[in-house]
Amino acid sequence: MIKTSVDTNTNLSQEIICPPDPERIVEGLRDTGYNFNTAVADIIDNSIAAHASKVDIRIDMDPAGEITVYIADNGIGMDYKGLQNAMTYGSKVRADLGSLGKFGLGLKTASTAFCRSLSVISRGEEDSQVRKAEWDLDYVARVHEWKLKMPEVEPDEQDLLEATAGDGTGTLVVWRKVDRLLKNYSNKGNARNALKRRIEGLQFHVAMVYQRFLDENDSRADNVKISINGINIEAWDPYARNEELTELLAEENVPVEMPDESVSEVTIRAYLLPNKDSFSTSKATKEARISNDMQGFYVYRENRLIHYGDWLGLFINEPHGSLLRVEFSFDHTLDTAFNVDIKKSRILPAEEILDYLKNFITPSRRAADERYRRGTAKNVARHAEQRDAHAESNRNIDEKAKTVEGAKITVTKGDEVQIENQNGTFQHKIAIISNPKPGQVRVITKPDLEFGQLWEPCIADGKHAVQINQSHPYYQKVYSPILAQNVMVTGMDALLWALAEAEHKTYNEEVKEQYEEMRVAVSRILKTLVADLPDPEEEDEE
């Protein structure tokens, strides 16, 4: 069990009433840090909190370039008092503490982050009347008072509400005077293209954030159908659980004790995704979105994704962690322990929880690193073979080897050879490569080598050769980017072949173990030195 603590110290002093300046507050709250996706999601949260089973979003641009955003639902709607409360900054706490709404600010701050006019049109359960309330920031600034307009419902607004809610209850949120969604474009075509990209980004964001609500087979959340500009959004599964090679590495339900001695539970699951080239189809690979900024924790509050794409400060995002995604779920009772922010897009867990998470995911990170390295090595090897990257090295070394070889090596049996050099004649065990690929008799690449060595001496078709480990980070990060550059590859291959040949030339029984230890030590040092170099980029198949 994890125990958490909260600082409850307060410093009471004389109290006075300080009413806020209306204009400065409404303008200041426009800069609370919302982006477009999180802002729209905050409105969807209200729809789900109102038990909507359908949410329709429309984002329109008129010929003059003016943008209007409409978000309609078939939830329980609001009567006059409910509408007034919803439009109040810091509205009253919901009866259902588990609803997706949290601070009573989201509707207003999320909307006005992008528009100067926010209207809410709603029909509640009390009667069939449709009512409208509007915050107009320009009007608030002009009258310098917290005056909420209650205008007549326009015909097009009633039509949009009824298109989603029918004759029943529901709510329509309208953003007008949208001034912060796009920069100023002199060309209307460019503006429309930019808006299209915004809409596409929102479609994926909704598919990800409301995955559990959109997936009819997921019983953890009520089902909700969400459409954007007429397109029904399908759930996006970050864990690619339909893929046969996806692995559930670890799963735990962990009790968390709060300062008031109440106990809640978090659910943690670590999923290891396949390498890009191991998905069932190219479409599945694309949909999985394997990338550096999609790894890490996927944090759910009340089944709604609120944070993703990093390791909560425990680790930095690195390419070799891109196959690991960790589901982390909790309910509203743990909001204090996780310091959920106003946008419901950031959490800051208590130190006790972070320590637990670090221990939980460390073994899974090792498994993800191993799978990623294997996949990267496979890709690097494929591209190296396609380019015949070491062909020039093999030709160059084979032409000159006889003039620099300082030992005579004869295969006796199995992996045993006899070495004759300046120190005498010795029996030695060494890798013997029979029937190597044509032309690969001096430099031979291998998917992996024992003890993770970058290189080791061998004999290939009776010739002195060197094996190079394609799984070693040095090969992946230093060799791979230059495989098309013959001079660079030839130079590096020559160095490793020379080190192998130097072993043959100076070998004796006393230095045998030192040479092996030296190769392992150098390989480990190189792994550390290249750790911060970029991993090789994926190459698209033609």
N, C-alpha and C positions, 0 to 999 in steps of 0.2 A: 504493500500500500504506500502511496505517495502522500506525504503530509505537506500542506502549504500554509504559508503565513501571510498576513496582511497587516500593514501598519495602520492602526486605528487611532493614533494620537491626533488630537485636535487642539487648536489654540483659540479659545473663545475670547472675544473682545466686544467692545461696545458696538451695537448694531444700528445702522442707518439704512434707509431705503434709497437706492440709486437707480432710477429708471434709465434704461439704455436709450441712446439716441437712435431713432428708427432708421434713418438713412444710413448711418455708419454701420449699424448692425447688419442690415440686409445686404449692404455692399460688401462688408467684411466676410460674411458667411458665404459669399460666392467663391471664396478662395480657400475652402477647406480641403482641397486636394483631390476632388473627384476627377476621374477621367470619364469619358462618355459611357464606356461599358459599365463601370461601377455605378454611375448615376442611373442609367436605365434599370440596372439590376435592383437598385434600391426601390424603384417604383414597382417592379415585379414582386418584390418581397411583400409590399403592402397588399397586392392582389392575392398572393398566396395566403397571407395572414387573414384575408377576408374570405377564405375558403373558396376561391375561384377555381374552376376546373378548366377555364379557357382564358387566355390572355392574347390579345391581338395588338401588334405594334405596327404603326405606319409612320414612315419618315418621308415627307414630301418636300419637293422644291418647286416653287412656282416659276413662271417665265422670267420674273424679275430677280430670281436668285434667293428669294426669301424661303427659309426652311421652317416647317412646322412638324412637330412630333406629337403623335397621338398614341396613347396606351390605354386600351379598353379591356375590361374584365367582366365576368359574370358572377362576381362575388356577392356578399350580402349587402353591399351598398351602404349608404348613410342617410340618416334623416337630417333635419336642420341642425340639431345640436352636434351630431356626429361629424357633420361637414365642417362646422365651426371649429370643433376640437382638432380635427385632422389638419386644418390650415393654421392652427396656432403653433408658433415656434416653441417647442417644448411641450407638446401635447400630453394629455394625461396618459398614465401607464395603461397598457392594454390589460384586459381581464385575463387573457391567456399569456402568461409570462414566457411560454415556449414559442410564441410567434416569431416570425423573422424580423419584424420591427423591433427596435431596441430603445432608442433615445428620444423618439418623438420629434426628430429633426430631419430625418432622411428625405421625406417627400419634398420639403421646402428647400433644403440646402442642395440636394442632388439636382433638383430641377433648375433652380436659379443659378447654379454653377454654369449653365449653358443658355439660359433664356432670361429675359427681363419681364416676361408675363407668364404666370402659372395659373391655369384654370383647372378646377376639378368639378366635374359634372357627375351627379350621382342620383340613383333611385334606391331608396332603402326599403326595409321590410314594413315600416309603419304605414305607409300609404304608397300610392302609385305616382306621386309627384316627382318630377325630375328637377333638381335644384343645382345651382351653379355658384361657385365662389371663386374669386380671382385675386391673386396678389399681383399688382402692377408696380414694379419697383420705381418706375418714373413717377407714378402717382404718389407713392409713399414719400418720395423725395420732395415732391412739390408741396404736399400738405403737411409734411413733417409730423405725421402721426401714423400709428399702427392701424390704418384704415383698410379693412378687407372689403373689397367690392362684392356685391351680390347681384350681378347683372342677370338679364334674361338669357335663357338657353337658346343658342342659335340653332336653326333647323339642321344644318349639317352636323352639328355636335350631337343632336338627338338621334340622327340617322346612324352615326358611327357607334353610339352607345348601344342602340337597338340591334345593330348588325352583329354584335357580340353577345349581348345579354338578352335579346329578344324583348318580350314584355315583362321580363322578370327584373330582379335586382341586379345592380352592377354599377360600375364606376368608369368614367373616362377622364384621363389626365391629358391636358393639352399644354404643350410648350409653344408659345409664340414669341416673336421678337428674339429669335435665337441668334445670339451675337458671338458665341464663343465656341461653336462647333467646328467651323472652318476658318481658315485665314481668308483675307480678302483676295479674291481672284478677279482679275480684269476680264478673263476669258470664262464665259459661262460653261463651256464644255469641260474645261479643267476643273471647275467647281463641282460639276456633276460627277466626274470621275473620282474626285476626292471623296465626295459623299458616298459613292458606291463602295469605295474601300472601307469607309467607316462602317457601313451597314454590314459588309462581309465580316469585318472584325467582330461586330456585335453578335452576329449569328453564331460564330464559334464560341464566343464568351458565354452566351446563354446556354448553348449545348453542353458546355463544360460545367458551369456553375450550378445548373439545375438538372444535372444528369439523373439524380435519383427521382426527381419529380417527373421527368420526361420519359423515363424507362418504365413501361407498363409492367415489366416483370420484376421490378424492384419494389418490394413490399415495405421498405423503410419509410417511404414518403408517399403522401397522397398524389395521385396522378394529375398532371396539369398539361394541357396542350397549349403550346406557345407558337405563335406565327409572327414572322417579321416580313412586312410587305408581301403578304400572301403566301410566303414559304413556311411550311410547317417545320419546326426545328426538331431534329432527332438527337437523342442523348449521345454524348461523346464519352466513352469509357477511357480514362487515362491509363488503365491497367491492361488494356487489350486482352481481357479475360477469355475472349473467344479464340485466341490463338493457342494452339496445342503446346507451344514451347514456352508460354508464359508460366512462371513458377511463383507460387505463394511461399515465400521463404520463411516467414514468421508471422504469428498472429497472437495477440494477447488482449484481454480485457482487464484493464488496470483500475482498481479503486483509487479514488483521490479524496483524501479527507480535507475538508475546508476548516478554517479557523473556528467556525461555529459548531464543529464536530459532525456536521452533516457529511455524508459520503456520496459521491457521484462516481461515474465510471467513464473512462475513455477507452475507445477501441482502436488498436493499432494493427495495421497489416502491411507487410513489406512485400512488394511484387517486383519480380525480376522479368523484364521484357526481353524478347528475342533481339538478336542483332538485326540490323537493317536488312541484311541479305537472307535472313532466316524466317521472315514472315511468309504466310501462306500465299499472298498475292502482292503485287506492286501497289495496288490500291490500299491494302491493309498497312503496308509500310508507310505510305504517305499519311494515312489517317492517324497513325500512332504518334506522329510528330516527335520522333526521337531527336532531341536537340539539347544543347547545354542549358537552355533556360526553361526546359519543361521537366527537369528532374526534381527530386527532392520530395518534401512533404506536400500532401494535398489535405488541407485542414478543412473539416466540415463542422459547422455549427448548426444544429437542428436540421441536418441533412442537406444543408446549403453550403456549397464550397465558398470559403471566405479568404483562403490564402493558398498559394501554390508557387512552385518554381524555385524554391531554395531550401536550405537546410536550417533555417531559423537561427543562423549565426553559428551553428555547431561546426560546419564545414563550408568551404568555398565550393562553388559549382565548377566541376572539372569534367572534361569529356568522358573520362572513364567511369563517371557516375551517372551518365545519361540514360542507362538502362534500368535504373532503380527509382521506383516511385512508391512512396509510403503513405498510405491512407491513415488519417488521424481524425477521429470523430468524437464530438462531445455535444452536450446539450447546454441550454441557457444557464443551468445552475453552476456552471464552471466559468462563466464570463469573467468573474473577478480574478480567478486563478490565471486566466489567459489574457487579461487586459485587452478585450476586444475593442477596436476603435470605432468611431462614429460611422465610418464608411463600411464597416464589417468586412474590411479587406486586409487588415493587419492584426496580428496577435503578438503578444510578448509573454510567453509562458514564464512561470516562476522558475527559479534556479533549480529547485528540486525536480521539477518535471523535465527540464532540459538535460539534467544529469542522467535521468532515467532513459530518455530518448537516445542519448548518445550511446549508452551501453546496449540498448535494444538494437540499434541499426548497424552497429560496427561490423558484426559478422556478415550482414546482408551487403554492406558496401564492399567487403572483400570479394564476395561472390559476384557482384556486379562488375567489379574491376577485372576479375578473371575472365568473365564472359566477354566483356568489351575488348580486352586485349586479344583474346582468341579471334574474335571477329575482325579486329583491325589487322591482325597478322595475316588472316586469310585474304582480306582485301588487298593488303600490300603485296602479298605473295602473288595474287592473281595479276595485279598490274605489272609487277616485276617480270612475271613470265610472259605476259603479253608483249612487253617491250623488249624481252630478252636482255634485261638491263645489265647482266653481268657477262654478256658474251664477249665484249671487248676486253674485259679484265682477264677472262680465261685465255684468250688468244695472246694477249700481251705477256702474261706470266708464263704461259707454256713455251713461248719463243725464247725466253731468257732464263728459265728456271735452271737448266743444266749448268749455266755459268756461275750460279750463286749457291747451289745446293751444297751443303757441307756434310752430308751424311748419306750413307747407303742404307736403304731400308728394304728388307726382304720379308715377304709374308711367309710365315711358317705354317700356322694352322689357325683356323677360326679368326679371332681378333688379336692373335699374337704375331708380333714381328720381331725381326732381329735388326738392331740399329748398329751400324759401324760408323763411328765418328772420331774426332780427335782425342776423345777420352777413352776409347776402347770399343769393345763389342758387348752389347747388352740385349737381354730379352725384355720386351715391352709390350703392353696391351694398348691397342689404339683402335679407333673406329675404322673399319674396312668397308668401303663403298664399292659394291659390285654393280656392274652394268649401269653406271651413271648416265644421265641424259646426255645426248650427243653434245660435245663441246664443253661440258661441265666437268672437267677433270682437275681443275685447280681451285676454283671457287664454287662451293656448293651451298646453296641456301636450304635451311631446314625450318619446319614450322616451330620447332622448339629444341632446346638442348638441355641436358641434365644440369641441375643446379642453377638454371637460368643464365648460364654463361653466354656472352656475346659471340665467342668464337672458341674453336678447339681444333687442334691438328687432326688430320685423318689421311688415309690413303685411298685414292680413287682410281680404279683401273690401273693400279700399280704405280701411280704418280703421287708425289708429295702434294697435299691439298689442304685446304682449310674449310671447315664448316662454319657458316654464319647463321645465327639465331634470328629469324624474322619476328619472333615474339618479343625480343628485347626492345625496350623503349628507344634505345639508341638507333636501332635499325628503323623503327617506325617513324621516329621524329626527325632523324638526321638523314638517313639514307632515302627514305620514301619520297621526300619532296624533290630530290635531285636524281631520281632514277633515270630520267631522260637525258641527263648530262653525262656523257661518256667519260669525259676527263675527270670529273669529280668522283664518279663511282670507281673508275679504274684506280685512282690514287688511293682511295680508302680501302679498296679490296687488296691492293698491293701491300698496304701497311699491315693488315691482318694476316695476309699470307706470310709476310716477312716475320712476324712474331711467331707464327707456327713453325716456320722453317728454323728460326733461331733456337727453338726448343729441341728440334731434331739435332742440330749441330752441336749443342752444348749438353745434351742429355747424359746423365749418369744416374745410378741408383740413389745417390744422396740428394739430388735436387728434384727427383720425380714429384714428391708431394708438394714441394715449394712452388713448382710450376703450376700445378693444379690449383693451389690456393691463390696464386697470383692471378690466374684467369678469373676465378670467382670474385676476388676482391676488386679487380679492375672493373668487372662487369657491374658490380653493385655500386661502385663509385660513379660510373657513367650513368646508371639509372637515376641516381640522386641528382647529378649535374644537369640532366636534361628534363627533369620532372616538370619544370615550368615552361618548357618549350611547347608550342601549339601542337596538338595532335594532327595527323594528316587529315586533310579534308576528303570527304567522300567524292568519288568521281562518278558522274552519271554514266550509265550504260548507254551506248548509242542505240 
